[in-house]
């Protein structure tokens, strides 16, 4: 019994020491994610917000239009929530080279920073999020994985002061591809 407890304690300790993934972990993965190609034209996404226990709090769809002019891009997102509420976010994206990206939007505090490699992109940013008449600054650790030329999956972890609040999960489909 003591041996089992020691093994469990060791496994728990090692799991706690595991490093977070980085985009470089996906460098060999295919297909290669090219944001300027994927986020050019019309895209639709379906998603949901879950609390930290995994309970679905809200569902939504997003109609997106992406356009690029050299290293500068615009991604116009139009959200429709399951309760009928609508929202719009317009991202101004910039390819900084070497797999580095920056992004700005009116409800993003400062600059979103991204890194891509292989089929993956990791965005980190702070979003001003209105909840029940108050606005909270919530940090997002956002991962996107290109599955094929049309489908990309997205999982974002939301936190405040390092405390996990919940997750956003999305499935993007590029139209006309």
Backbone torsions as a table, in degrees:
resi	resn	phi	psi	omega
1	UNK	NA	-43.2	179.5
2	UNK	-61.6	-36.7	179.7
3	UNK	-63.5	-42.7	179.1
4	UNK	-62.9	-43.0	179.5
5	UNK	-63.7	-41.6	179.0
6	UNK	-63.9	-41.6	178.1
7	UNK	-64.9	-42.6	178.6
8	UNK	-63.2	-42.4	178.9
9	UNK	-63.8	-41.3	178.7
10	UNK	-64.7	-44.4	179.2
11	UNK	-62.7	-41.2	179.0
12	UNK	-64.2	-43.4	178.8
13	UNK	-62.4	-44.8	179.8
14	UNK	-65.1	-38.9	178.1
15	UNK	-63.6	-37.1	178.2
16	UNK	-67.5	-25.5	-179.2
17	UNK	-89.3	-7.7	-178.7
18	UNK	-59.6	135.8	-179.2
19	UNK	-82.1	151.0	178.0
20	UNK	-67.9	150.1	178.0
21	UNK	-66.1	155.0	173.9
22	UNK	-126.0	159.6	177.2
23	UNK	-55.5	-32.1	180.0
24	UNK	-59.7	-26.0	177.7
25	UNK	-61.9	-20.5	-175.3
26	UNK	-110.0	10.6	-174.2
27	UNK	-56.8	-32.6	-177.9
28	UNK	-89.9	-3.9	-176.5
29	UNK	-75.8	143.8	178.8
30	UNK	-120.9	155.4	-2.8
31	UNK	-73.4	156.9	179.9
32	UNK	-70.2	128.2	177.7
33	UNK	-82.4	115.6	173.8
34	UNK	-113.9	103.8	-175.9
35	UNK	-57.6	-37.6	-178.6
36	UNK	-65.6	-29.5	176.9
37	UNK	-83.1	-48.1	-175.9
38	UNK	-66.7	-46.4	-178.4
39	UNK	-93.1	46.3	173.9
40	UNK	-124.9	117.9	-176.4
41	UNK	102.2	-153.5	-174.0
42	UNK	-97.5	134.9	178.8
43	UNK	-137.0	145.0	172.6
44	UNK	-122.2	143.8	178.4
45	UNK	-132.2	149.2	174.9
46	UNK	-124.3	133.6	-175.8
47	UNK	-151.6	177.4	177.4
48	UNK	-152.3	153.4	172.4
49	UNK	-102.4	134.2	173.4
50	UNK	-123.6	149.2	175.4
51	UNK	-77.9	179.5	-174.6
52	UNK	-66.3	-18.0	176.4
53	UNK	-87.7	-7.3	178.8
54	UNK	98.4	2.3	179.3
55	UNK	-74.1	131.2	178.9
56	UNK	-71.4	123.0	179.6
57	UNK	-100.4	-31.1	-175.2
58	UNK	-159.4	141.6	176.2
59	UNK	-116.0	155.6	-178.2
60	UNK	-160.1	162.6	169.0
61	UNK	-122.4	155.0	179.2
62	UNK	-133.6	125.6	170.9
63	UNK	-98.8	126.0	-175.7
64	UNK	-125.7	146.0	172.5
65	UNK	-130.3	123.1	179.2
66	UNK	-112.3	141.8	177.3
67	UNK	-141.5	144.3	-178.5
68	UNK	-128.7	144.6	171.7
69	UNK	-134.8	93.6	-175.7
70	UNK	66.4	-126.1	-178.5
71	UNK	-83.3	-7.0	-177.1
72	UNK	-100.5	134.4	178.2
73	UNK	-134.5	156.7	175.1
74	UNK	-126.3	130.5	175.9
75	UNK	-122.2	108.5	-177.7
76	UNK	-94.5	111.9	-177.1
77	UNK	-107.8	130.0	178.6
78	UNK	-122.4	107.8	-175.3
79	UNK	-90.7	140.6	168.6
80	UNK	-128.9	118.2	-177.7
81	UNK	-90.7	159.5	-177.6
82	UNK	-62.0	-21.6	177.8
83	UNK	-89.5	4.2	178.3
84	UNK	94.7	-12.2	178.8
85	UNK	-66.1	147.0	176.9
86	UNK	-123.2	158.7	-178.8
87	UNK	-155.1	153.4	177.2
88	UNK	-132.7	138.0	174.5
89	UNK	-134.3	130.8	176.7
90	UNK	-115.3	112.8	177.2
91	UNK	-86.7	138.1	169.8
92	UNK	-110.9	108.7	-172.8
93	UNK	-103.9	152.4	177.4
94	UNK	-142.0	129.2	173.8
95	UNK	-82.1	111.5	-178.6
96	UNK	-89.7	-2.2	-179.7
97	UNK	89.6	159.2	178.1
98	UNK	53.2	37.4	178.0
99	UNK	76.1	11.7	179.3
100	UNK	-102.8	138.8	-177.6
101	UNK	-134.5	149.3	170.3
102	UNK	-128.1	154.5	-179.7
103	UNK	-148.7	148.5	176.5
104	UNK	-135.0	148.1	172.6
105	UNK	-152.2	159.6	-175.4
106	UNK	-58.8	-32.9	-179.2
107	UNK	-99.1	9.6	174.3
108	UNK	-95.3	128.0	179.4
109	UNK	-81.9	118.2	-178.7
110	UNK	73.8	-138.1	-174.7
111	UNK	-121.0	132.3	171.3
112	UNK	-76.2	139.3	179.2
113	UNK	-120.3	135.7	-178.3
114	UNK	-132.3	153.6	173.8
115	UNK	-136.0	136.3	178.7
116	UNK	-127.0	150.7	173.8
117	UNK	-161.1	140.4	179.8
118	UNK	58.1	-125.0	-178.4
119	UNK	-98.3	10.4	-171.3
120	UNK	-122.2	151.5	173.3
121	UNK	-135.5	134.8	174.4
122	UNK	-117.8	118.6	175.4
123	UNK	-104.2	140.1	169.0
124	UNK	-128.7	134.1	-178.1
125	UNK	-165.2	166.9	175.3
126	UNK	-113.6	129.8	-177.4
127	UNK	-114.8	135.1	172.1
128	UNK	-80.8	110.8	-171.0
129	UNK	-114.2	113.2	177.9
130	UNK	-76.3	130.0	178.1
131	UNK	-140.5	118.9	176.1
132	UNK	50.7	46.4	175.8
133	UNK	82.6	-1.9	177.0
134	UNK	-117.8	158.0	178.1
135	UNK	-116.1	126.4	180.0
136	UNK	-114.9	142.1	173.5
137	UNK	-91.4	113.5	-173.9
138	UNK	-117.0	134.5	179.5
139	UNK	-87.2	139.8	178.0
140	UNK	-118.5	133.6	169.7
141	UNK	-116.3	101.4	-163.3
142	UNK	-112.1	121.9	179.2
143	UNK	-116.6	131.9	176.1
144	UNK	-121.1	138.2	-179.4
145	UNK	-130.5	118.7	177.4
146	UNK	-75.2	124.3	-178.9
147	UNK	-92.1	-45.5	175.2
148	UNK	-154.7	-169.1	-176.8
149	UNK	-63.2	-18.4	-177.5
150	UNK	-110.7	-33.0	-170.0
151	UNK	-110.4	133.5	173.5
152	UNK	-133.1	136.6	176.7
153	UNK	-105.0	147.2	-174.4
154	UNK	-137.2	132.1	173.4
155	UNK	-133.2	126.7	-179.6
156	UNK	-122.7	133.7	176.3
157	UNK	-98.9	127.2	179.2
158	UNK	-103.2	136.8	178.4
159	UNK	-146.5	161.3	175.5
160	UNK	-140.4	125.8	-176.6
161	UNK	54.0	33.0	179.7
162	UNK	80.4	-0.7	-179.0
163	UNK	-92.4	123.7	-178.1
164	UNK	-67.6	118.9	-180.0
165	UNK	-94.0	-36.0	-176.5
166	UNK	164.9	-168.2	-175.8
167	UNK	-137.2	154.6	171.1
168	UNK	-117.1	130.7	178.3
169	UNK	-122.5	132.6	-178.1
170	UNK	-135.4	149.7	169.4
171	UNK	-122.5	116.6	178.8
172	UNK	-94.5	142.8	171.6
173	UNK	-130.6	120.5	177.1
174	UNK	-78.0	125.2	-178.2
175	UNK	-85.8	146.3	176.6
176	UNK	75.3	9.3	-178.7
177	UNK	-90.7	NA	NA
